[in-house]
């Protein structure tokens, strides 16, 4: 079994979901692998990853608003606020979601559904560059 690793920088303009499926597909082509899995890992504690609908952005906006209601920024019990009101809520949102996704690939193509994409889910209010590690394993 072969392994190919690639790092990406994904820019997020504050709270949002940013699709980077094409970059994962590009890495798959560069790997030369045809069948296996790619592990997508986010190296941060205030953003996460999600496989989500990529055709209608309102689905992602609804998800973003839902988690903002679930973990509001104005909770008086939060003490970890050194970097602002969104500091602790962003960590909780990350802990409730995922920092890693594993996607199979067959015949050199990701096995995502018709309307699925891989997204960085930024939980902080300001723009960030996020480091993503892609690890392709297969043949």
C-alpha positions as CSV (number, residue, x, y, z in Angstrom):
1,X,0.0,0.0,0.0
2,X,1.3,3.4,-1.0
3,X,1.0,6.7,1.0
4,X,1.0,10.2,-0.4
5,X,0.7,13.3,1.8
6,X,-0.1,16.8,0.8
7,X,-0.8,20.0,2.8
8,X,-3.2,22.7,1.9
9,X,-3.9,26.2,3.1
10,X,-7.6,27.0,3.1
11,X,-8.7,30.6,3.6
12,X,-11.9,31.3,5.4
13,X,-13.4,34.8,5.5
14,X,-14.7,34.5,9.1
15,X,-17.7,32.3,10.0
16,X,-18.5,30.3,7.0
17,X,-18.2,27.0,5.2
18,X,-15.5,26.9,2.4
19,X,-15.5,24.0,-0.1
20,X,-12.2,22.5,-1.0
21,X,-13.2,19.3,-2.7
22,X,-11.4,20.2,-5.9
23,X,-8.1,20.6,-4.0
24,X,-8.6,17.0,-2.6
25,X,-9.3,15.7,-6.1
26,X,-6.2,17.5,-7.3
27,X,-4.1,15.8,-4.6
28,X,-5.6,12.4,-5.6
29,X,-4.5,12.9,-9.2
30,X,-1.0,13.9,-8.1
31,X,-0.8,10.8,-5.9
32,X,-1.2,8.4,-8.8
33,X,-3.4,6.2,-6.6
34,X,-6.5,4.6,-8.0
35,X,-8.2,2.9,-5.0
36,X,-8.1,3.6,-1.3
37,X,-8.9,6.3,1.1
38,X,-8.0,9.9,1.8
39,X,-7.9,11.2,5.3
40,X,-8.6,14.9,5.5
41,X,-7.3,16.4,8.8
42,X,-7.7,20.0,10.0
43,X,-4.8,21.1,12.3
44,X,-6.7,23.7,14.3
45,X,-9.0,23.9,17.4
46,X,-11.5,26.6,16.4
47,X,-12.7,25.3,13.0
48,X,-13.8,21.9,11.7
49,X,-14.6,19.8,8.7
50,X,-17.9,18.7,7.3
51,X,-19.2,16.8,4.3
52,X,-22.2,18.7,3.3
53,X,-24.5,19.6,0.5
54,X,-22.7,21.7,-2.1
55,X,-25.5,22.6,-4.5
56,X,-27.7,24.8,-2.4
57,X,-25.7,27.1,0.0
58,X,-28.9,27.7,2.1
59,X,-28.3,24.2,3.6
60,X,-24.9,25.3,4.9
61,X,-26.2,28.7,6.1
62,X,-29.0,26.9,8.1
63,X,-26.4,24.6,9.6
64,X,-24.1,27.6,10.5
65,X,-27.1,29.4,12.1
66,X,-28.2,26.3,14.0
67,X,-24.8,25.8,15.7
68,X,-24.6,29.5,16.5
69,X,-27.9,29.2,18.4
70,X,-26.6,26.0,20.1
71,X,-23.4,27.7,21.2
72,X,-23.9,31.4,21.6
73,X,-21.1,33.9,22.0
74,X,-22.6,35.7,24.9
75,X,-22.6,32.9,27.4
76,X,-21.6,34.5,30.7
77,X,-20.2,31.2,32.0
78,X,-17.4,31.2,29.4
79,X,-14.0,32.2,30.9
80,X,-11.8,31.4,28.0
81,X,-12.3,34.7,26.1
82,X,-8.7,35.8,25.7
83,X,-9.1,36.1,21.9
84,X,-12.6,37.6,22.0
85,X,-16.2,36.6,22.4
86,X,-16.0,33.9,19.7
87,X,-13.0,32.2,21.3
88,X,-14.6,29.5,23.6
89,X,-17.7,29.1,21.4
90,X,-15.4,28.2,18.4
91,X,-13.6,25.5,20.5
92,X,-16.9,24.0,21.6
93,X,-18.2,24.0,18.0
94,X,-15.1,22.2,16.9
95,X,-15.4,19.6,19.7
96,X,-19.1,19.0,18.8
97,X,-18.2,18.4,15.1
98,X,-15.2,16.9,13.4
99,X,-11.6,17.7,12.6
100,X,-11.1,14.7,10.3
101,X,-13.0,13.1,7.5
102,X,-12.1,9.9,5.6
103,X,-13.3,9.6,2.0
104,X,-12.9,6.5,-0.1
105,X,-11.8,6.7,-3.7
106,X,-12.2,4.2,-6.6
107,X,-10.8,4.4,-10.1
108,X,-9.1,7.6,-9.1
109,X,-12.3,9.4,-8.2
110,X,-13.6,10.4,-4.7
111,X,-16.7,8.4,-3.7
112,X,-18.7,11.4,-2.8
113,X,-22.4,11.6,-3.6
114,X,-23.8,13.8,-6.3
115,X,-24.4,16.8,-4.0
116,X,-21.7,16.2,-1.5
117,X,-18.6,18.4,-0.9
118,X,-15.9,18.6,1.7
119,X,-15.9,21.9,3.6
120,X,-13.8,23.8,6.1
121,X,-16.2,25.1,8.7
122,X,-14.7,28.2,10.2
123,X,-16.1,29.1,13.6
124,X,-14.1,32.3,14.3
125,X,-15.4,35.7,13.2
126,X,-12.3,37.0,11.5
127,X,-10.4,35.7,8.4
128,X,-8.0,32.7,9.0
129,X,-5.7,30.6,6.9
130,X,-6.2,27.0,7.9
131,X,-3.8,24.2,7.5
132,X,-5.3,21.0,6.1
133,X,-3.3,17.7,5.8
134,X,-4.4,15.2,3.2
135,X,-3.1,11.6,3.6
136,X,-3.9,9.3,0.6
137,X,-3.5,5.6,1.2
138,X,-4.1,2.9,-1.4
139,X,-2.9,1.4,-4.7
